[in-house]
Each structure stands twice: as structure tokens, then as C-alpha cells.
């Protein structure tokens, strides 16, 4: 059994490991998740593997197909664009509220710490998680429990979509520059310009995805 699997709930840790494989591209879209293979790999029975796959299906990363089993979910073009548009909507709503009451200093400091980690990230999976954490800080600055809760529900599907984007050459470098500028504007409390910059940043993400889906 892998050593870190002893530290926490076995199904959750198996789910985390499978998630990483999906984000890294080790597990491809449409690939089947075979319970007995994972059970052998993790040195356990099929029950924890089955529960892990169920958790990933609930979170939208895995899809159960009748008479075929569980596969890595393939997102339709419309689903991808909808998720990105919904994410943009929540961030725009957050900016409206940040403009009203100002940025949270503690969350801003956390964003700066995350930014330093983003610069040192060694793989797409790590960078994608840090990027999500960075934007979650912006969402939390809204002080709206509704926005925070609804944003969190985008979860793993949003991470998967973003990991695809960051896998393209040059996108991480561009992202780092843009996120540094976001912090600069927050520090200066130049929130109206930040709202414009963030909207453009998010529109560019959608535009880049539309282009990649046409290839």
C-alpha cells in the first residue's frame, strides 16, 4: 500500500490520487477506471476503490456509463464554456462587492503567499490548484456566503478545465504576470481598474478555450 494512504480516509485518498492522475493527463478522457486494478495497486479491497470512484462521480470528474462502468468524464464544448462563464460571473459579482467595502488585508497577504508558490510550481497539477486557491481568495473578499458556496460547487470540473488550459505552452507564464498585476492593483486599491483587468483576464480564458476547441 502507498505510505500516505495510512494517514486519512482511504477512499478520500484514493480519490485524491485518481484526481491527480486525471489532472496530469495520466488518465485520459474516456478512459475506464477498473476497480480490481486499483484495488491491487493500493493493496486494498474493491470497496474503498468503489467509494472513491463514487465520490469522483458526485464531484463531476468521473461518469458512470450503464454496462460499461466508470470512465473519466468528457466535457462537451458547451459544458466547458458554461463553467467558465459561470466562474466569470461569480468573480465579477465579487469585484462589485470588493469595490463597495475594499480588499481584505489578510486575504491579500494570503494571495501574495500563493503567488510565490505559483512561481515555484513544478507541474500543471500543482499550478492549477494554486490558481484555484488564488481566485478563491478573491471570491472570499466578497464577504458573500452565497457567492463563496456557489463558487466552491464548480470544484473539480473547473480544475480539470483549467489544467487543460495551463498545459498549453506559455499559458502559465502569462498567468503569473497577470496574477502579479492583480495583486498590485489590490495593493493600490485601484479596484475599478482591477475589475476591468479581471474581466479581460477571464474573457481571454474563454476565448483561448474556444480557439483550442476549434483545433
DOTI-539854 format. One record per residue (C-alpha): residue number from 1; x, y, z; residue in one letter. Coordinates in steps of 0.1 Angstrom, whole numbers, plus 5000, padded with zeros to 4 digits. Layout:
N
<resi->NUM	u->X	v->Y	w->Z	resn->A>
...
This chain:
215
<resi->1	u->5000	v->5000	w->5000	resn->X>
<resi->2	u->5012	v->5035	w->4993	resn->X>
<resi->3	u->5025	v->5051	w->5026	resn->X>
<resi->4	u->5004	v->5082	w->5026	resn->X>
<resi->5	u->4972	v->5061	w->5023	resn->X>
<resi->6	u->4975	v->5053	w->5060	resn->X>
<resi->7	u->4971	v->5089	w->5071	resn->X>
<resi->8	u->4935	v->5096	w->5062	resn->X>
<resi->9	u->4902	v->5081	w->5049	resn->X>
<resi->10	u->4913	v->5055	w->5024	resn->X>
<resi->11	u->4885	v->5063	w->4998	resn->X>
<resi->12	u->4893	v->5100	w->5000	resn->X>
<resi->13	u->4930	v->5095	w->4995	resn->X>
<resi->14	u->4924	v->5071	w->4966	resn->X>
<resi->15	u->4901	v->5097	w->4951	resn->X>
<resi->16	u->4928	v->5124	w->4955	resn->X>
<resi->17	u->4953	v->5102	w->4938	resn->X>
<resi->18	u->4930	v->5094	w->4909	resn->X>
<resi->19	u->4922	v->5131	w->4906	resn->X>
<resi->20	u->4958	v->5140	w->4903	resn->X>
<resi->21	u->4962	v->5113	w->4876	resn->X>
<resi->22	u->4933	v->5129	w->4857	resn->X>
<resi->23	u->4946	v->5164	w->4861	resn->X>
<resi->24	u->4981	v->5154	w->4850	resn->X>
<resi->25	u->4968	v->5136	w->4820	resn->X>
<resi->26	u->4980	v->5102	w->4831	resn->X>
<resi->27	u->4943	v->5091	w->4829	resn->X>
<resi->28	u->4928	v->5103	w->4797	resn->X>
<resi->29	u->4893	v->5114	w->4789	resn->X>
<resi->30	u->4870	v->5084	w->4783	resn->X>
<resi->31	u->4895	v->5060	w->4800	resn->X>
<resi->32	u->4878	v->5033	w->4821	resn->X>
<resi->33	u->4885	v->5031	w->4859	resn->X>
<resi->34	u->4889	v->4994	w->4866	resn->X>
<resi->35	u->4882	v->4986	w->4903	resn->X>
<resi->36	u->4902	v->4955	w->4907	resn->X>
<resi->37	u->4933	v->4971	w->4891	resn->X>
<resi->38	u->4932	v->5000	w->4916	resn->X>
<resi->39	u->4925	v->4976	w->4945	resn->X>
<resi->40	u->4957	v->4957	w->4936	resn->X>
<resi->41	u->4976	v->4990	w->4932	resn->X>
<resi->42	u->4966	v->5003	w->4966	resn->X>
<resi->43	u->4967	v->4969	w->4983	resn->X>
<resi->44	u->4930	v->4970	w->4994	resn->X>
<resi->45	u->4897	v->4955	w->4986	resn->X>
<resi->46	u->4874	v->4969	w->4959	resn->X>
<resi->47	u->4851	v->4986	w->4984	resn->X>
<resi->48	u->4873	v->5017	w->4991	resn->X>
<resi->49	u->4880	v->5020	w->4954	resn->X>
<resi->50	u->4843	v->5018	w->4946	resn->X>
<resi->51	u->4836	v->5045	w->4971	resn->X>
<resi->52	u->4864	v->5067	w->4958	resn->X>
<resi->53	u->4850	v->5064	w->4922	resn->X>
<resi->54	u->4816	v->5073	w->4936	resn->X>
<resi->55	u->4830	v->5104	w->4952	resn->X>
<resi->56	u->4846	v->5115	w->4919	resn->X>
<resi->57	u->4813	v->5108	w->4901	resn->X>
<resi->58	u->4794	v->5130	w->4926	resn->X>
<resi->59	u->4820	v->5158	w->4920	resn->X>
<resi->60	u->4817	v->5156	w->4883	resn->X>
<resi->61	u->4851	v->5143	w->4874	resn->X>
<resi->62	u->4840	v->5107	w->4866	resn->X>
<resi->63	u->4810	v->5095	w->4847	resn->X>
<resi->64	u->4792	v->5062	w->4852	resn->X>
<resi->65	u->4781	v->5046	w->4820	resn->X>
<resi->66	u->4755	v->5017	w->4821	resn->X>
<resi->67	u->4770	v->4983	w->4813	resn->X>
<resi->68	u->4804	v->5000	w->4808	resn->X>
<resi->69	u->4814	v->5012	w->4843	resn->X>
<resi->70	u->4831	v->5044	w->4854	resn->X>
<resi->71	u->4851	v->5065	w->4829	resn->X>
<resi->72	u->4870	v->5098	w->4831	resn->X>
<resi->73	u->4843	v->5123	w->4822	resn->X>
<resi->74	u->4845	v->5140	w->4788	resn->X>
<resi->75	u->4831	v->5176	w->4789	resn->X>
<resi->76	u->4811	v->5189	w->4760	resn->X>
<resi->77	u->4822	v->5222	w->4745	resn->X>
<resi->78	u->4790	v->5238	w->4758	resn->X>
<resi->79	u->4797	v->5224	w->4793	resn->X>
<resi->80	u->4832	v->5238	w->4793	resn->X>
<resi->81	u->4821	v->5273	w->4782	resn->X>
<resi->82	u->4792	v->5273	w->4806	resn->X>
<resi->83	u->4815	v->5265	w->4836	resn->X>
<resi->84	u->4840	v->5293	w->4826	resn->X>
<resi->85	u->4812	v->5318	w->4821	resn->X>
<resi->86	u->4797	v->5309	w->4855	resn->X>
<resi->87	u->4831	v->5313	w->4871	resn->X>
<resi->88	u->4835	v->5347	w->4855	resn->X>
<resi->89	u->4800	v->5357	w->4867	resn->X>
<resi->90	u->4809	v->5349	w->4903	resn->X>
<resi->91	u->4842	v->5368	w->4901	resn->X>
<resi->92	u->4825	v->5398	w->4886	resn->X>
<resi->93	u->4800	v->5397	w->4914	resn->X>
<resi->94	u->4828	v->5395	w->4939	resn->X>
<resi->95	u->4846	v->5425	w->4924	resn->X>
<resi->96	u->4814	v->5446	w->4927	resn->X>
<resi->97	u->4814	v->5438	w->4964	resn->X>
<resi->98	u->4851	v->5444	w->4969	resn->X>
<resi->99	u->4847	v->5478	w->4953	resn->X>
<resi->100	u->4820	v->5486	w->4979	resn->X>
<resi->101	u->4839	v->5476	w->5010	resn->X>
<resi->102	u->4876	v->5473	w->5000	resn->X>
<resi->103	u->4900	v->5444	w->4999	resn->X>
<resi->104	u->4906	v->5422	w->5029	resn->X>
<resi->105	u->4943	v->5426	w->5040	resn->X>
<resi->106	u->4946	v->5391	w->5054	resn->X>
<resi->107	u->4933	v->5375	w->5022	resn->X>
<resi->108	u->4955	v->5398	w->5001	resn->X>
<resi->109	u->4986	v->5386	w->5021	resn->X>
<resi->110	u->4975	v->5350	w->5015	resn->X>
<resi->111	u->4972	v->5357	w->4978	resn->X>
<resi->112	u->5008	v->5370	w->4978	resn->X>
<resi->113	u->5019	v->5338	w->4995	resn->X>
<resi->114	u->5001	v->5317	w->4970	resn->X>
<resi->115	u->5017	v->5338	w->4942	resn->X>
<resi->116	u->5051	v->5329	w->4954	resn->X>
<resi->117	u->5042	v->5292	w->4954	resn->X>
<resi->118	u->5027	v->5296	w->4919	resn->X>
<resi->119	u->5061	v->5309	w->4907	resn->X>
<resi->120	u->5078	v->5277	w->4920	resn->X>
<resi->121	u->5051	v->5252	w->4909	resn->X>
<resi->122	u->5068	v->5222	w->4892	resn->X>
<resi->123	u->5038	v->5208	w->4873	resn->X>
<resi->124	u->5005	v->5217	w->4858	resn->X>
<resi->125	u->4985	v->5200	w->4886	resn->X>
<resi->126	u->5002	v->5220	w->4914	resn->X>
<resi->127	u->4998	v->5252	w->4895	resn->X>
<resi->128	u->4962	v->5246	w->4888	resn->X>
<resi->129	u->4954	v->5240	w->4924	resn->X>
<resi->130	u->4973	v->5272	w->4934	resn->X>
<resi->131	u->4955	v->5292	w->4908	resn->X>
<resi->132	u->4922	v->5280	w->4921	resn->X>
<resi->133	u->4932	v->5289	w->4957	resn->X>
<resi->134	u->4943	v->5324	w->4945	resn->X>
<resi->135	u->4909	v->5331	w->4928	resn->X>
<resi->136	u->4891	v->5316	w->4958	resn->X>
<resi->137	u->4907	v->5344	w->4979	resn->X>
<resi->138	u->4891	v->5370	w->4956	resn->X>
<resi->139	u->4858	v->5352	w->4960	resn->X>
<resi->140	u->4861	v->5353	w->4998	resn->X>
<resi->141	u->4867	v->5390	w->4997	resn->X>
<resi->142	u->4831	v->5394	w->4985	resn->X>
<resi->143	u->4820	v->5385	w->5021	resn->X>
<resi->144	u->4791	v->5368	w->5004	resn->X>
<resi->145	u->4784	v->5333	w->5018	resn->X>
<resi->146	u->4762	v->5326	w->4988	resn->X>
<resi->147	u->4789	v->5335	w->4962	resn->X>
<resi->148	u->4815	v->5316	w->4982	resn->X>
<resi->149	u->4793	v->5285	w->4984	resn->X>
<resi->150	u->4782	v->5285	w->4948	resn->X>
<resi->151	u->4818	v->5291	w->4935	resn->X>
<resi->152	u->4830	v->5261	w->4956	resn->X>
<resi->153	u->4805	v->5239	w->4938	resn->X>
<resi->154	u->4823	v->5244	w->4905	resn->X>
<resi->155	u->4851	v->5223	w->4921	resn->X>
<resi->156	u->4869	v->5196	w->4902	resn->X>
<resi->157	u->4853	v->5201	w->4868	resn->X>
<resi->158	u->4867	v->5237	w->4869	resn->X>
<resi->159	u->4901	v->5225	w->4880	resn->X>
<resi->160	u->4901	v->5199	w->4852	resn->X>
<resi->161	u->4893	v->5225	w->4825	resn->X>
<resi->162	u->4919	v->5250	w->4839	resn->X>
<resi->163	u->4945	v->5222	w->4839	resn->X>
<resi->164	u->4939	v->5217	w->4802	resn->X>
<resi->165	u->4945	v->5254	w->4796	resn->X>
<resi->166	u->4977	v->5256	w->4817	resn->X>
<resi->167	u->4991	v->5226	w->4799	resn->X>
<resi->168	u->4995	v->5248	w->4767	resn->X>
<resi->169	u->5029	v->5263	w->4763	resn->X>
<resi->170	u->5032	v->5298	w->4776	resn->X>
<resi->171	u->4999	v->5299	w->4795	resn->X>
<resi->172	u->5014	v->5295	w->4829	resn->X>
<resi->173	u->5040	v->5323	w->4823	resn->X>
<resi->174	u->5012	v->5346	w->4811	resn->X>
<resi->175	u->4990	v->5337	w->4840	resn->X>
<resi->176	u->5018	v->5345	w->4866	resn->X>
<resi->177	u->5023	v->5380	w->4850	resn->X>
<resi->178	u->4985	v->5387	w->4851	resn->X>
<resi->179	u->4981	v->5375	w->4887	resn->X>
<resi->180	u->5010	v->5397	w->4898	resn->X>
<resi->181	u->4992	v->5426	w->4883	resn->X>
<resi->182	u->4960	v->5417	w->4901	resn->X>
<resi->183	u->4979	v->5418	w->4934	resn->X>
<resi->184	u->4995	v->5452	w->4925	resn->X>
<resi->185	u->4960	v->5467	w->4918	resn->X>
<resi->186	u->4946	v->5453	w->4950	resn->X>
<resi->187	u->4975	v->5467	w->4970	resn->X>
<resi->188	u->4970	v->5501	w->4954	resn->X>
<resi->189	u->4932	v->5498	w->4959	resn->X>
<resi->190	u->4928	v->5506	w->4923	resn->X>
<resi->191	u->4896	v->5485	w->4923	resn->X>
<resi->192	u->4878	v->5499	w->4892	resn->X>
<resi->193	u->4908	v->5491	w->4870	resn->X>
<resi->194	u->4912	v->5457	w->4887	resn->X>
<resi->195	u->4876	v->5449	w->4878	resn->X>
<resi->196	u->4883	v->5458	w->4841	resn->X>
<resi->197	u->4916	v->5438	w->4842	resn->X>
<resi->198	u->4900	v->5407	w->4858	resn->X>
<resi->199	u->4871	v->5408	w->4833	resn->X>
<resi->200	u->4896	v->5408	w->4804	resn->X>
<resi->201	u->4916	v->5381	w->4820	resn->X>
<resi->202	u->4886	v->5359	w->4823	resn->X>
<resi->203	u->4873	v->5367	w->4788	resn->X>
<resi->204	u->4908	v->5357	w->4775	resn->X>
<resi->205	u->4905	v->5324	w->4792	resn->X>
<resi->206	u->4871	v->5317	w->4775	resn->X>
<resi->207	u->4885	v->5330	w->4741	resn->X>
<resi->208	u->4916	v->5307	w->4744	resn->X>
<resi->209	u->4894	v->5277	w->4751	resn->X>
<resi->210	u->4871	v->5285	w->4721	resn->X>
<resi->211	u->4902	v->5286	w->4699	resn->X>
<resi->212	u->4916	v->5254	w->4713	resn->X>
<resi->213	u->4883	v->5236	w->4708	resn->X>
<resi->214	u->4883	v->5245	w->4672	resn->X>
<resi->215	u->4917	v->5230	w->4665	resn->X>
